[in-house]
């Protein structure tokens, strides 16, 4: 059977890609046997996770040699993220594992001393081969696409790779890397088109409809001709070529968060608590009010996508303890959401070892895998991260490889692991009152005039405090392999007075991975304030969006007016 095939080597979320292809009116078949690869008219190879795991899987499944044979025939091929990286000679992520060697060059780790790593968020892609060739591939000038990676191929303007393969480059901080390649019918992107809104879906559309097809030799001649002036101008600067910081178009992210739980009738609803209480005031003799219902999760997620949310986070605040893993209600929410929402989806709550009612144990890695296969791009770990950090310090500052953070990051990459932190202030009069904890000065004194505080980590939805502070937690989780911090604040939650800037700044200064500020937004100006004053990579809100108190686009407009780079809302897709 010919047609479009998907090469799924078993890591990460491919459901969103399949849904995007189907939305464009095309069918796609999964490669199930090495022989399927050479049957394909078109082949898409998405990659999420580690380079070494991807290459090992390709060889174990017998896919590597048929894939190289397919590429040698110049048949239409699209590689995404790690699917692109495997075409190079190797990666510093797994130095002893060779790549396919189709493209000269090596994948290298970003410098985390000057910026947060992973490179996680929206950025532009600039054409090196000419605007027309980029447009052939569905790429638009100054349009932002979604990247999530710690390793990339550095752009060397006079290299063989640049002259023969590089279609676009992207700047992140002080580094320029290859964000897409194209030669003949081979086209690959470091960004995720299926997570880049309608702009990214248009890139998939161009590949599926064949507007970028051409012969390899004619293609190479065209590349060299169009690049001659660019390469010539840059060669005079090599090897000391340093990009202008003005070319870094990395944007801040605004994240819409949906707290999801079952109400008393058993229906899943989006709710929001003030100080973590999700029930309305009681009007019954039982003294128990209804769960606050702010909408249905799938419908709200689609609305936020259309309004321009850069990411959507689902926090499962119902335990579903009596459900077998494969019947978890949130799996269905993810499946349905990923049919119409083409930005990153994070799922939190219940990412831990799960025991089915029949006693069957599912490790956290397996639980995360189910969420990824059903549409999630990242998983958010809460209480289990605190326990992992406590164990980390008990072992003298090391992991033992068994925590959910370590196992999931090893299989799917650090970018797939978010740590959700629920801290509360513990006010003290002097740093000497908390000698084992990191102490800061909050913006306002405590209830008894205390000038200092430390932030205590909590578990079980904020109900139990632990002898661990936020800085201890985030440093441990970063060391264990987490890729991002979702920083809540129990004290600010529902107050609508702005983010806890002292807390956010302290965490941003402590770690090298991206941070999402959460809790306290009540006006568009609060987003501007947290971005300008802390340098945080993303900011999240929930209730003000659900209740339409502050429209999402108003927050984006306020950021743009303040000179903060922010992604524009996509035009609807025409299919």
N, C-alpha and C positions, 0 to 999 in steps of 0.2 A: 504494500500500500504506500503510495507516494503522498506528498503534501507537506505541511509544516510540522516538524517534530520538536519536542522539548527534551533536552538532555538534562535530566534531573538526577544528580549524583547523590541526593539524599540529605542535603543540608539547607535549612532555611525555608523561607516563605516563597513558594512558587505559585500559590493560589492566586495572588493578586495579579501576577503576570498572565496566568491563564484567563482570568476574568477580563483583563484589559484586551487580550486578543479576541475573546468572544464578543466583547462589546463592540469591537470593530467589524464584526460579522464574519470572522474566520474561525475555522476549526483547528485544533492542535492535538497532536497525538504524542503520548509519552514514549520515549525510547525505553523499551523493555529488554532488548537484546542488542549486543554489539552490531549485529547485521542490520538493525533498523537505521543506523546512522547513515549508511550509504544509500538507503532507500529514499531519504528525505530530499524534497525539492528545496526546502528551506529548513535551517536548523538554528534553534535558539538555545544558548547555553547560559543560564543564569547562575550566579554564584553568590552564596552568602556563607561567610565563615572563613576558616583559615586556609591559606594556600596549600600547606602540606596535606591537610585532610582532603582537600579537593583532588590533588594529584594522586594521593594514595587510593582514593575511591575510583578515580578514572582507570587506574591500572588494575585494581582488584576486580572491577566489573568488566574488564576487557574493552573499555571504551577508548583508551588512549590511541592505539594504532589506527582503528577505523576513523577516529576524529582527525588525525593527521592526514590520512588519505583523503578524507572529505575536503579538508582545507586546501590540499594540494591541487584539487580539481577546480578550485575557484568557484565553488558552489555557494549560493547565498547563505551567509552565516552571521549571526549576531551573538556576541558575547557580552555579558553584563557583569560588572564588578569583578569578582574573583574569576568569573568566566572569561573576562578579558585578560586578567593577570596571568592565567595559566598559559597563554600563548607566548609569553616571554621566556627567556632562558632560565630564570630562577627568581627567587624572592628571599630577601633577608629575613622574612618571617620564619622560614624553614630552610636555612642555608644549605643543608645537605640533600634537599629534594629538588631535582631538576624540573624545569617546566617543559612545555612541549617544544620550545625553541623555534617557533614559527616566526616570531618577531625578535630582532636583536635588542638586547637591553635587559635590565634587571630591576625588579621591584624593590623599593627601599622604604624604610620607616621614616615618617615625618619627624621633624625636630620638635620635640615637646617643650623645649626650654623657652620658646618664643610664642607659643600658642597652645590651645587645648588640643589634645589628641585622644580619641579619633577626630578627624575632620567630619563633623556630623551636622548636616544642615544643607541649606540651599546656596548655590553659587552659580556663576555664569560659566559658559564655555566659549572661548574665542577661537575662531577659525584660523588655521595656519595655511590651509589649502585654498582659501578664497571663499567668500560668502555664498556664492552659488552652489559650490559643492556641499557646504554645510546644509544649505536649504534642501538639497536633494535628499538628504538624510533626515529631513524633518526638523533640523535644529534651527533655532531662531536667535538672532543677535540680541544680546542683553536680556534674554530670558533665563530665569533661574531653574536649575535642576537639582534634584536631591542626591547628595553624596553621604555615604557613611562608610569610612575606611580609615585605617591607621597607616596603611602602606600604599605607595603609589610609585609610578615610574617618573623620575625627575625629567624635566624637559631640558635637553641639551640641544641648542639650536643648530649646531653643525653636525650632529650625529647622523648615522645611517638611518636610525629609527625616525628621526625628524624628517629627513628628506624623502623617505619612501612610505611612511606609514601615518604620521601624526596628522589628524584632522583638526582637533581642537586642543587647546591648553586651558588650564584653570590656575589661578593664583590663590593660595591660601596663606595668609600672613606674608612671610618673606620668601615663600617657596612656590615655584611654578612646576606643575606636573602635567602629564599627558592625561587628558580627560576623555579623549576618544581617538580611535584609529580607524583608518579606512584604506584598503587597497583592493582593487577589483571588487568582488562581491563580498569581501570580508569586512565587517563593520562591528566595532566593539565600543562600549562606553564604560567608563569608570563609575559614572552615576547610574541611578536606577530609574529608567524611564517609567516603569510601572508605578513608581512612587513619586513621580514628578508632576502630578496633576495632569491636566489635559495637554499641557505642553509636552510632557513626556509621552503621553499616549500617541500624540502626533508623530513622535519619533518611531514608535512601533508601527504606526500606520504606514509610514514611508518604507520601512523595511518589508512589511507584509505585501505591500502593493507593488514592490519592485521598482520604485522610482530612482533608486540609487544603484541599479545594476549596470555593470559595464565590464569589458574585458580587462584582465589584469595588466597586460602590456600597455594598452592604450591609456589605462588609468594611471600607470606609473609615469608615463611620459607627460601626462597632464599635470600630475602632482609636481614633478620636477620643474616644469615650466612655470607654474603658478607660485611655487615656493622660492624661485631663484632670487627674486628681489628681497623677500623676507630674510632668507638665509644669508644673503650677501650682506645685508645691513647688520644682522646680528653677529656675523662672523668676526667683524672688526672688534666686537666687544668680548668675544670669547677668549679665554675661559673665565673672565671676570664678570660675565654678564649677571647683573643683579636687577630684578624687576622693580618697577616703581610700586610703592605701596598703594598708589591710587588704583592699580589694576586689581586689587583684592576686592571682590564684590561679594564676599561672604556675608550673608544676611543674618539678622537676629530672627529667632523663631517665636511665634506666638502659638501656644498649645492649648487646645480645648480639652478639658478633662471631664469625663462622665463617670460619676460614682454609680455603679449598678448594683441593685440588690432585688431580691424578691419581696413583694409586699405581702400583706397578710392573706391575700387571695391567691398567692403563688405566681403572680405575673411579674416579669422583670420590668423594672422601671428605673429611670435615671432619677436619683435623689440628691440632696445636698443638705448637709448638716451644718448648723452653727455650733462651733465648738464640738463637732463630731456627733451631735444629736440629730438623727435623721427623721424623727417623728414630729408630727404636728402637735400642737397643744391639745390635750385631751378634752373631749366634750362628752365622754361616756362615763358610766359608773365604774367601769373597770380601771379608769385612770390611764388608759393606754390609747394614745392617739394613733392615727393612721400613718404609715410611712409616707413621707413627703414625696409626691409624684410630680416630676417636672418634665415628663415626656418619655417616649419609647427610645431605647438606646440606638437602634439602627436608624430610625428617622432623624434623630438629633445629630448623629454623626454625619449623615449625608448633608444636613443643613449646614453644619460647620465647614465641611469640605467646600461646598458651593460658596460660602461666605469668605473663604480664603484662609482657613486654619492651616498652619504649616505642618502640624501633626495632630493626631487625636489619641488620647490615652483613655483606656477603660480601666477603672479600678473596681474589681469584683469585691464588694464588701459583704457578700453573703457567702458563707462557707460551703454550702452544697455538700455537706458531709455525707449525706445518704445517697449521693449519686455516683455511679461508676464513672471512671475517668472519661470514657468515650461518650457518655451522656451528659457531660457538663453543659449547662445552659449557655455559658459564655462561648463555647465552641461554635454554637449556632449563630450567636451574635456576630462573631468574627467572620464566619462564612458569608453571612448576608451583607455585612458592612463592606467587605472587600469586593463585592460585586459592583459597587457604584462609587466607592471612595478610593482615590488613587493618591493618597499621601500616607506617610508611615503611621502604623497602628501599634500602640503599645498596650499590653495587657498586664495588669497587676492584681495580686491577690491569689493565694493558693498555689504559688510557684514553690512547691516544696514536695517532699515525699508524700504520696497520697495512697491511702489504703481503701480499696473498693469494699462495699458491704460484704462481699464474699471472702474478704481477707486477702485479696491479691494486692501486693505492694507494687506501686509505680514510683520509681525514683524521680526526683525533681527534673533530671535531664529528660526523662520520657514525657513528663507533664509539659515541659517547655516545648519539646518536639511536636506534641499534638497541637499546641497553640500556634507554632510556626506554620505547620502544615495547613492550618485552617485560616490563615490570613494575618497573623501577627508578625511584626518585624522585630519587636523587642519585647522582652519580659521584664517586669518590675518586681524586685524582691524586697520585702519589708522585714518582718520579724526574723526570718531566717538569716538575713544579712547581719542582724545584731548578734545572733547566736554564733554565726561564723566569725565575726570580729572578736567576740569574747574568746573563742577557741584559738584564734590567730595569736592573741596576746598570751594566752596560757601556754602556747607552744613556743614562746620566745620570739614571736614576730615572724611566723611562717605559717603557710597552709599545709595541709596534708593531702590535698588533691581530692577530698571527698565532698566539700561544700557545694551547694547548688551554684554558687558564683563560679567556682573553679571548673566544674564539670560542664556547665553550659557554655562558658567562655571558651573552653578548649575545643568544644565541638562546633560552635557557631560563631566564634569570634567575640572579642570584648564588646564590640559595638552592639551586640544583641542583649547585653545585661545592664539593666538600670537598677540603681539602688534607691528605694523610696524611704526617706528618712522622716520620722515623726518625732521631733524634739519639743521639749518644753523647758522654759527658763526655770532655773533654780537660783533665786536671788541670794546674794551674800554681801557682807559688809567689807570683806577684804579677801584678796586672792589666797591669803593664808587659811581661809576657811574651807578651801577646796584644793588641798595641795596635790591631789592626784588627777586633777582635771584642768582642761584648758579654759581659762577665765577671760572674759571680755567685758567691756563697758557697754551696756545697752543704751539706746537713744534716750530712754527715760528711766528714772530711778524706780526701784521696786516699791511695793506697798508700804514698807517701813523705812523708806529713804535709802535703801541699799543701792550702792553705786556700781556693783558688779554682779555678774551672773555667769553660770555655766549652763550649757544646753544639754539636758539629760535625754538620752535616747529612750524610746518607749517601744513596747511590743504589744501585740494583741489589740490593734486598733487604738493605741494610745492609752489603754487601760492599765498597763503595768510599766513602771519605770525601772531602768536598769542602771547599774553602776558603770556607765560608759557614756562619754560625752561625744558630741557630734564630730569633732575633729578626729578623735580616736577612731570613730566608726568609718569615716570617709577615707582616711589614710589606709586603714586595714583593707577596706573593700577595693580600693585602687590597687593595692599590692596583690590582692587575690585575683584580679583580672576584670573587675567591673569597668564598663566603658562610659558611664554617665551617672550623675546624681540628680534625683528628683528631690528637692529640698523643701519640705513642708515646714509649717510652724504652727503648733497647737495654740500658741498665744495669739497669733494674728488671724487664725482661721475664722472667717465670717465677720470680721470686724470692719472690713472695707476701708481701712485706714492706710493701706499700702503694704508693701512687702517689708519684712524684717530686714532692713538694709544692713544692719550690723552683722547679723547672722549670715546673710548671703555673701557679704564681702569677705567675711572670715573664712568661709568654706571655699570661695573662689580663689583666695590667696593661698590656700593650703594644698590644693591638688592640681594635677595637670589635665584631668579629664573634664569634659563639658559638664556644666551645671544648669539645671532648670529651676528657676525661682518659683515657688508656689506659696499660696495662702496670703490673703489680705488685700488682693486687688479690688478696688471699688470704683475706679475711674480710669479713663484712658491715660491720664497723666502718670498713673502709677507704673505703667509699662515703660514710659519714657524715663522716669526716675530710676527704676532698677537697672535699665540698660546703661544709662549715662553714668550712674554713680558706682556701679559694681563691675561692669564689664561682663556680666553673666551672658551666657550664650542663648538662653531661652527663658521665657516667662509663661506661666500657666495660670489659667483661671477656669472657674466652673460656674458657680451660681450666677454671677453677673451676666454670663452669656446665656445660661438656661432661661433666666427670667427676662431676658432682653433689656436689662437695665443699662448695659453698656454694649452696643453692637461691636462685634469683632472687627469690622472694617473701620470703625471709629478709632479703635486702638491702633490699627495699622496706619491710619491717616495721621494720627498724632505723632507716631514715631517718624514717619516720613517728613513731616513738617519740622521736626526737631533735628533733621539731618541724620537720622539713624537708618541704615540700610535695612530694608524690609521687602519681602517678596510681594509682587503685585498679584492681584486676584486673576486667575486664569479666565480666558474667554471660554464659553461652553464648547464642547467638542462637536464638530459637525461630522456625522457619519452617514 
